[in-house]
Amino acid sequence: MPKRSTPARTAPSRLTPDPDVILDVLFEDGVLFLSVRNIGSRPVHRASVTFDQPVIGLGGDREISALPLFKNIEFLAPGREIRTLLDTSASYFGRHQPDRIKAAISYRDAQGRRRHAVIEHDLSIYRDIGYTRPTSQ
């Protein structure tokens, strides 16, 4: 009996078909980053991120949420990411910074239509993650 062929499975696209901007939190080797990323396959214009409360980083020296990065990104190409250092996890949690942050993201598509999203993050998931520092040779 001949084998039945099955349709080939294709890997899902990493980008959504429309413009779609997110704020993500990245954890790398004990360091937290905030990332504004266009996960869509079309560019966005005039993207901005507004936080529900001040987000203080860099050892308590800087209000990261007030950076110009979050006020106006005139153009963000498909798949592009802009990220900034928030703080080390030890410093951030040691200063009892908020575990939960909420970000309202606004942007326009190529036709000028306004788009809006709200993303919530619970940073406490990173509090107890173990990590190692690379050793210098």
C-alpha positions as CSV (number, residue, x, y, z in Angstrom):
1,M,0.0,0.0,0.0
2,P,1.5,3.4,-0.9
3,K,2.3,5.9,1.8
4,R,0.0,8.8,2.1
5,S,1.7,12.1,1.7
6,T,1.2,14.7,4.3
7,P,1.3,18.4,3.6
8,A,4.7,19.9,4.3
9,R,4.7,21.9,7.5
10,T,6.2,25.3,7.2
11,A,7.7,27.2,10.1
12,P,5.4,30.0,11.3
13,S,6.6,33.5,10.4
14,R,8.3,35.3,13.2
15,L,6.7,38.5,12.0
16,T,3.0,39.4,12.0
17,P,1.6,40.6,8.7
18,D,0.6,44.0,10.0
19,P,2.8,46.5,12.0
20,D,2.8,45.5,15.6
21,V,5.0,47.2,18.3
22,I,5.7,45.6,21.6
23,L,7.6,46.5,24.7
24,D,9.6,43.5,25.9
25,V,11.7,42.8,29.0
26,L,14.9,40.8,28.3
27,F,17.1,39.1,30.9
28,E,20.7,38.3,29.9
29,D,23.3,37.1,32.4
30,G,21.7,39.0,35.3
31,V,21.0,42.2,33.4
32,L,17.6,43.5,32.5
33,F,16.9,45.4,29.3
34,L,13.8,47.1,27.9
35,S,13.1,46.6,24.2
36,V,10.8,48.3,21.8
37,R,10.3,46.0,18.9
38,N,8.3,46.0,15.7
39,I,7.2,42.3,15.4
40,G,5.3,43.1,12.2
41,S,6.3,42.9,8.6
42,R,5.4,46.5,7.9
43,P,7.1,49.7,9.2
44,V,5.6,51.9,11.9
45,H,5.8,55.6,12.4
46,R,5.8,57.8,15.5
47,A,5.9,55.0,18.0
48,S,5.8,56.0,21.7
49,V,5.6,54.1,25.0
50,T,4.0,55.6,28.1
51,F,4.6,53.8,31.4
52,D,2.0,53.6,34.2
53,Q,4.7,54.6,36.7
54,P,8.3,55.8,36.7
55,V,10.8,53.0,35.9
56,I,14.1,53.7,37.7
57,G,17.3,51.9,36.6
58,L,21.0,52.1,36.3
59,G,21.6,51.7,40.1
60,G,18.9,54.2,40.9
61,D,20.5,57.0,38.9
62,R,18.2,57.3,35.9
63,E,14.5,57.3,35.1
64,I,14.6,54.9,32.2
65,S,10.9,55.4,31.4
66,A,11.7,59.1,30.7
67,L,14.3,58.4,28.0
68,P,13.6,60.0,24.6
69,L,13.6,56.5,23.2
70,F,10.1,56.1,24.6
71,K,8.8,59.5,23.6
72,N,9.1,59.3,19.8
73,I,10.5,56.7,17.4
74,E,9.8,58.4,14.1
75,F,10.3,55.2,12.1
76,L,10.7,51.6,13.1
77,A,11.4,49.1,10.3
78,P,9.8,45.6,10.3
79,G,11.6,43.3,12.7
80,R,13.7,46.1,14.2
81,E,14.3,46.4,17.9
82,I,15.7,49.2,20.0
83,R,16.7,48.2,23.4
84,T,18.2,50.0,26.4
85,L,19.8,48.8,29.6
86,L,17.4,48.9,32.6
87,D,19.6,47.6,35.4
88,T,21.2,44.5,36.9
89,S,18.6,42.3,38.4
90,A,20.4,42.5,41.8
91,S,20.3,46.3,41.8
92,Y,16.8,46.6,40.4
93,F,15.2,44.2,43.0
94,G,17.6,45.3,45.8
95,R,16.2,48.8,45.5
96,H,12.6,47.4,45.7
97,Q,11.6,48.7,42.3
98,P,8.1,47.8,41.0
99,D,7.6,44.2,40.0
100,R,4.8,45.0,37.7
101,I,5.0,47.6,34.9
102,K,2.3,48.5,32.4
103,A,3.2,50.2,29.1
104,A,0.8,51.9,26.7
105,I,2.2,51.8,23.1
106,S,1.0,54.1,20.4
107,Y,2.1,54.2,16.8
108,R,0.8,54.8,13.2
109,D,0.9,52.5,10.3
110,A,2.0,53.5,6.8
111,Q,-1.5,54.8,6.0
112,G,-1.5,57.0,9.1
113,R,-4.0,54.9,11.0
114,R,-3.4,55.0,14.8
115,R,-2.7,51.8,16.6
116,H,-2.6,51.2,20.3
117,A,-1.7,48.4,22.6
118,V,-1.2,47.9,26.4
119,I,1.4,45.4,27.6
120,E,1.9,44.3,31.2
121,H,5.0,42.7,32.5
122,D,5.7,41.0,35.9
123,L,9.4,41.4,36.4
124,S,9.3,39.3,39.6
125,I,9.8,36.2,37.3
126,Y,13.4,37.3,36.9
127,R,14.1,37.8,40.6
128,D,15.4,34.3,41.4
129,I,16.9,33.3,38.1
130,G,20.4,32.0,38.6
131,Y,23.1,33.2,36.2
132,T,26.9,33.1,35.8
133,R,29.2,35.9,34.8
134,P,31.7,35.2,32.0
135,T,35.2,34.9,33.4
136,S,37.9,37.1,31.8
137,Q,40.9,35.3,30.5
